[in-house]
Amino acid sequence: MALRPAAAVPATSAPAADAVVPTERWDVDLSRTGGLNARWADGGLRLADRAPRAVTSAALDRHAPVAEGAYLSPEQALTRPATRVRAEVAADAGPDAEVEVQVRGWRAAGWTEWRTAGPAAVFDQPVTRVQARVLLTARAAGATLAVRAVQLTADRAAVAAATPGRSYRVYATRIGLVGQTTANGHVVTSRDHFAALPSRRSLSPLGTGDYTVRVCTTSGSRCEYAPVWDVGPWNTRDDYWNPSAVRENWKDLPQGRPEAQAAYQDGYHGGRDQFGRTVLNPGGVDLADGTFWDGLQLTGNAWVDVAYLWTGTGPHGVVGSGPLNLRAGPGTGYAARGLAATYAHVPIECYVTGQTVSGPYRTTNRWNRLASGQYVSHAYISAVYGGTAPRC
């Protein structure tokens, strides 16, 4: 994106006949603490540790050392709903450095994906809150990199109608790498529960499940709801679940087909990923060991059915304490059909009454039936958003 000072255009200026009237404009507070390997110093947002490293993400083995940082801004409540957010940036960035501003918006069904705000991020539904993320990348130890200011403008724009949740069959691989750090700052533990997708657009902030996938075996006998906490496999800019008009790269591939799968199976892009490495499997999702072994009970890499739940609508429950058993019916005597990880956002189709359970949030006989047909006790759900779940 262009690095230039914020334009001094008042929000009340009379627009041209075909212009969009700005909803509001604000400066991002870059001095607040938040994010990973980024700090405010000497009048600019900078990398806290500028030493390039060969591996910066558990699921991604980079082809060249880089230093990376990510600053997460406070949320901005909008006075009126908006569908587009634009960013203007003032920064000192040398040829070996890069700055990218991304934003996401809150709507009734939860957070949107992260979108690059230069020239503009467009959302498929009006949003009422906006959060910014500033990504810093340096490819040399002495690279000049300081972000002085970021200004955001939110307005309305014509957008496409909302789409239901998307689901695709892709190849799953196991992450492993206990003790290493994921792209959102999580340190991988033994039998951990999370997933990785090959795009930062769906990366959840640390300690959240804002972007959650439902991963099921192809028979449907086992599923796990897992937050997306890392980037990979193979690529970092392949949001293959999005339509070509939105997809960041590989726009000529069919929606739902990962670039790595096309490279491995058909020799697409010379059989290589975005970093020029030979693709050795058709991976479209990476699974942490607990998700892989305990949630799905896989013994080796396999094809799975993945639902990208932030693309859907309706009520969602936040799993406050997990991994939580998915049951075939409303009680602990029913068969376990998988797991829902801590922080996972699960789509609630409706609720029934069943066995009374005492959990960390309440004692209740309410059981939520999920969109996959399994049940979870409401005693372990910390919050519900996106609407009120009806009785089944």
C-alpha positions in Angstrom: 0.0 0.0 0.0 1.1 3.6 -0.5 3.0 5.1 2.4 2.0 8.8 2.6 0.7 11.2 5.1 -3.1 11.3 5.9 -4.9 13.6 3.5 -6.3 16.7 5.2 -9.8 16.4 3.8 -12.6 17.2 6.3 -15.4 14.6 6.7 -18.0 17.3 6.1 -16.7 18.3 2.6 -19.3 18.4 -0.1 -18.9 15.2 -2.2 -19.1 14.9 -5.9 -22.3 13.4 -7.3 -20.9 9.9 -7.4 -18.9 10.0 -4.2 -19.6 8.2 -0.9 -20.2 10.4 2.1 -17.7 9.4 4.9 -19.3 8.0 8.0 -16.4 9.1 10.2 -12.7 9.4 10.4 -10.2 8.7 13.2 -6.6 8.3 14.1 -5.4 4.9 15.3 -3.7 5.1 18.7 -0.4 3.4 17.9 1.0 4.0 21.4 -1.2 1.5 23.1 0.3 -1.9 24.1 -1.1 -4.7 22.0 0.1 -7.2 19.4 3.3 -9.2 18.9 6.9 -7.8 18.5 5.8 -4.2 18.0 6.3 -1.2 20.2 5.9 2.6 20.2 9.3 4.4 20.5 10.7 7.8 19.3 7.5 8.9 17.7 6.8 5.7 15.7 5.6 2.1 15.8 8.6 -0.1 15.4 9.7 -3.7 15.6 10.7 -4.6 19.2 13.1 -7.2 17.9 14.5 -6.3 14.5 16.7 -9.4 14.0 15.5 -11.4 11.0 14.7 -15.0 11.8 14.4 -18.0 9.5 11.2 -19.4 11.1 8.5 -17.0 12.4 5.5 -19.3 12.5 5.1 -22.9 13.6 3.3 -24.0 10.5 5.5 -22.1 8.0 9.1 -22.6 7.2 10.1 -19.4 5.4 12.5 -19.4 2.5 14.3 -16.3 3.8 14.9 -14.7 7.2 12.5 -11.9 8.1 11.6 -9.9 11.2 7.9 -9.5 11.7 5.6 -7.6 14.1 1.9 -7.0 14.4 0.2 -4.2 16.4 -3.5 -4.7 17.4 -5.4 -1.5 17.9 -8.2 -0.8 20.4 -11.7 -1.3 18.8 -13.4 1.8 17.4 -17.2 2.0 17.9 -18.9 3.6 14.9 -21.6 6.2 15.2 -23.3 4.7 12.1 -22.8 1.2 10.5 -20.3 1.2 7.6 -19.4 -1.2 4.8 -16.0 0.1 3.8 -12.9 1.2 5.7 -9.9 3.0 4.1 -6.5 3.6 5.6 -4.0 6.4 5.1 -0.5 5.8 6.5 2.5 8.0 7.3 5.6 5.8 7.6 9.3 5.7 7.1 10.0 2.4 5.3 13.1 1.5 3.4 13.4 -0.9 0.5 13.9 -3.8 2.8 10.7 -3.1 4.9 7.0 -3.3 4.4 3.9 -2.0 6.3 0.4 -3.3 5.8 -2.7 -2.1 7.6 -5.6 -4.5 7.9 -9.0 -4.0 9.4 -11.9 -6.2 10.5 -15.5 -5.2 11.4 -18.0 -6.5 13.9 -21.5 -7.4 12.6 -24.4 -9.5 14.0 -22.7 -12.8 13.2 -19.3 -11.8 14.7 -16.1 -10.5 13.3 -15.4 -10.4 9.6 -12.1 -11.6 8.2 -9.1 -9.3 8.3 -9.0 -7.2 5.1 -6.2 -5.0 3.7 -7.3 -1.4 4.1 -5.3 -0.1 1.2 -6.9 1.1 -0.9 -10.1 -0.1 0.9 -11.5 -3.0 2.8 -15.1 -3.8 1.8 -17.4 -5.9 4.0 -20.4 -7.9 2.9 -22.6 -6.6 5.7 -22.6 -3.3 7.7 -20.3 -3.3 10.7 -20.6 -1.4 13.9 -17.1 -1.7 15.3 -13.7 -1.6 13.6 -10.3 -2.9 14.7 -7.0 -2.3 12.9 -3.9 -4.5 12.7 -0.6 -3.0 11.5 1.8 -5.6 10.1 5.5 -4.8 10.1 8.1 -6.8 8.0 11.8 -6.2 7.8 14.1 -8.3 5.6 17.4 -6.8 6.9 18.6 -6.1 10.4 19.2 -2.4 9.6 16.0 -1.8 7.6 14.3 1.6 8.2 10.8 1.0 9.5 8.6 3.3 11.6 4.9 4.0 11.3 4.2 7.5 12.4 0.4 7.6 11.9 -2.5 5.6 10.7 -5.9 7.3 9.9 -9.0 5.3 9.1 -12.2 6.4 7.3 -15.4 4.4 7.5 -18.2 4.9 5.0 -20.9 3.0 3.1 -20.4 1.4 -0.2 -22.5 -1.0 -2.4 -21.7 -4.6 -1.4 -22.8 -8.1 -2.4 -25.4 -9.9 -0.4 -24.2 -12.0 2.6 -23.4 -15.6 1.9 -24.0 -18.7 4.1 -21.1 -20.5 5.7 -18.8 -22.2 3.3 -17.4 -25.7 3.5 -14.8 -27.5 1.4 -13.0 -30.9 1.4 -9.3 -30.3 1.8 -6.2 -32.2 2.8 -5.2 -32.0 6.5 -1.7 -32.3 7.9 -0.5 -32.4 11.5 1.4 -29.3 12.9 3.4 -30.8 15.8 6.2 -28.4 16.7 5.6 -28.3 20.4 7.3 -25.3 22.1 7.3 -23.1 18.9 5.3 -19.9 18.6 2.4 -19.5 16.2 1.7 -16.5 14.0 -0.6 -15.0 16.7 1.9 -15.5 19.5 0.6 -18.8 21.0 3.2 -21.2 22.3 2.3 -24.7 21.0 1.7 -27.2 23.8 1.5 -31.0 23.8 -1.8 -32.2 22.3 -2.8 -28.6 21.6 -6.2 -27.7 20.0 -6.1 -25.1 17.1 -5.8 -25.0 13.3 -3.8 -23.1 10.7 -5.0 -21.8 7.4 -2.8 -20.4 4.6 -3.9 -16.7 5.0 -3.6 -14.1 7.7 -7.1 -12.9 6.8 -8.5 -15.6 9.1 -6.0 -15.4 11.9 -7.6 -15.0 15.4 -5.9 -12.7 17.9 -4.3 -14.5 20.8 -6.8 -15.9 23.3 -9.8 -15.7 20.9 -11.7 -17.8 18.5 -12.9 -15.0 16.3 -12.1 -17.2 13.3 -13.1 -20.8 14.0 -13.2 -23.8 11.7 -15.2 -26.9 12.0 -13.1 -29.8 10.8 -14.8 -33.2 10.3 -13.7 -36.6 9.0 -15.1 -37.3 5.6 -17.5 -39.9 7.2 -18.8 -37.2 9.5 -18.2 -39.5 12.5 -15.9 -37.1 14.3 -15.6 -33.3 14.3 -13.7 -30.6 16.1 -14.4 -26.8 16.4 -10.9 -25.2 16.6 -9.8 -21.6 16.6 -7.4 -20.5 13.7 -4.2 -19.5 15.5 -1.5 -20.0 12.8 -0.7 -19.4 9.2 0.0 -22.3 6.8 0.4 -24.8 5.3 2.7 -23.8 2.5 1.3 -20.4 1.6 0.4 -17.2 3.6 -1.8 -15.4 1.1 -4.2 -18.1 -0.1 -7.7 -17.5 1.3 -9.0 -20.2 -1.0 -12.5 -20.3 0.7 -13.2 -16.8 -0.7 -14.6 -16.1 -4.3 -12.1 -14.9 -6.9 -13.2 -11.3 -6.6 -12.0 -11.3 -2.9 -9.3 -14.0 -3.0 -5.9 -12.4 -2.4 -3.9 -14.6 -4.8 -4.4 -17.4 -7.3 -7.7 -15.8 -8.5 -7.8 -18.2 -11.5 -8.3 -21.3 -9.2 -11.8 -22.5 -8.4 -13.1 -21.3 -5.1 -12.4 -23.9 -2.4 -9.3 -25.3 -4.1 -6.0 -24.5 -2.2 -3.0 -23.4 -4.3 -1.0 -26.2 -2.7 -3.5 -28.8 -3.8 -3.4 -27.5 -7.4 0.4 -27.3 -7.3 0.7 -30.9 -6.0 -2.0 -32.5 -8.1 -1.8 -30.6 -11.3 1.6 -28.8 -11.4 -0.1 -25.4 -11.0 2.5 -22.6 -10.6 5.2 -25.0 -11.6 4.3 -27.3 -8.6 5.6 -24.6 -6.2 4.1 -22.5 -3.4 4.4 -18.7 -3.2 7.9 -18.9 -1.8 9.1 -21.1 -4.7 9.3 -24.3 -2.7 8.3 -27.6 -4.3 4.9 -28.6 -2.8 5.1 -32.0 -1.2 1.5 -32.5 -0.3 -1.9 -30.9 -1.2 -2.3 -29.4 2.3 -5.2 -26.9 2.8 -5.3 -26.9 6.6 -2.9 -27.7 9.4 -4.2 -29.2 12.7 -2.5 -29.1 16.1 -1.8 -32.5 17.7 -4.9 -32.5 20.0 -7.2 -31.6 17.2 -5.6 -34.2 14.9 -5.3 -37.1 17.3 -8.0 -36.5 19.9 -10.7 -34.4 18.1 -10.7 -36.3 14.8 -8.8 -39.4 16.0 -6.7 -39.4 12.8 -3.6 -41.6 12.5 -2.1 -39.9 9.5 -2.7 -37.0 7.1 -6.1 -37.2 5.5 -8.9 -35.4 3.6 -11.3 -33.6 5.8 -14.4 -31.4 5.5 -13.7 -27.9 6.7 -16.4 -25.2 7.4 -15.2 -21.6 7.7 -17.6 -20.5 10.3 -17.1 -16.7 10.2 -18.6 -16.8 6.7 -21.9 -17.9 8.1 -24.7 -16.2 10.0 -26.9 -16.7 13.0 -26.2 -17.2 16.7 -22.8 -18.4 17.8 -21.7 -19.6 21.3 -18.1 -19.0 22.7 -16.6 -22.1 24.3 -15.2 -20.7 27.5 -13.8 -24.0 28.9 -12.6 -26.9 26.7 -11.9 -29.0 25.0 -15.6 -29.7 25.3 -17.1 -33.0 24.2 -19.6 -32.9 21.3 -22.4 -35.3 22.2 -24.8 -37.2 20.0 -27.7 -36.1 22.3 -28.4 -33.7 25.2 -26.6 -35.6 28.0 -23.2 -37.0 29.0 -24.5 -40.5 28.5 -24.7 -40.0 24.7 -21.7 -40.9 22.5 -18.9 -38.4 22.1 -18.6 -37.2 18.5 -15.6 -34.9 18.8 -14.5 -31.8 20.6 -14.9 -28.0 20.7 -11.7 -26.3 21.7 -11.4 -23.5 24.3 -12.3 -20.1 22.6 -14.0 -21.8 19.6 -17.1 -20.1 18.3 -19.7 -22.7 17.6 -22.9 -22.1 15.5 -26.0 -22.7 17.6 -28.9 -24.0 15.5 -31.4 -24.3 18.5 -31.5 -25.6 22.0 -33.2 -28.4 24.0 -33.5 -29.4 27.6 -31.7 -32.5 28.8 -29.3 -33.5 31.6 -28.5 -30.8 34.2 -24.9 -30.0 34.2 -22.8 -27.8 36.5 -20.1 -25.9 34.6 -17.8 -22.9 35.0 -20.5 -20.4 33.8 -23.8 -21.9 35.2 -25.8 -24.9 36.2 -28.3 -25.6 33.5 -30.3 -28.3 31.7 -29.9 -26.4 28.4 -28.1 -28.2 25.6 -27.2 -26.3 22.4 -27.7 -28.2 19.1 -24.9 -27.1 16.8 -25.2 -26.8 13.0 -23.4 -30.1 12.6 -26.2 -31.9 14.6 -24.1 -32.5 17.8 -24.9 -31.1 21.2 -22.8 -29.1 23.8 -23.9 -28.2 27.3 -24.7 -24.5 27.8 -22.8 -24.7 31.2 -19.5 -24.3 29.3 -20.6 -21.5 26.9 -19.3 -18.1 28.1 -21.3 -15.9 25.7 -23.7 -16.0 22.8 -23.8 -13.4 20.0 -25.4 -13.0 16.6 -29.0 -13.4 17.7 -31.1 -15.5 20.1 -31.1 -19.3 19.6 -34.7 -20.7 19.3 -36.0 -23.8 21.1 -35.7 -26.8 18.8 
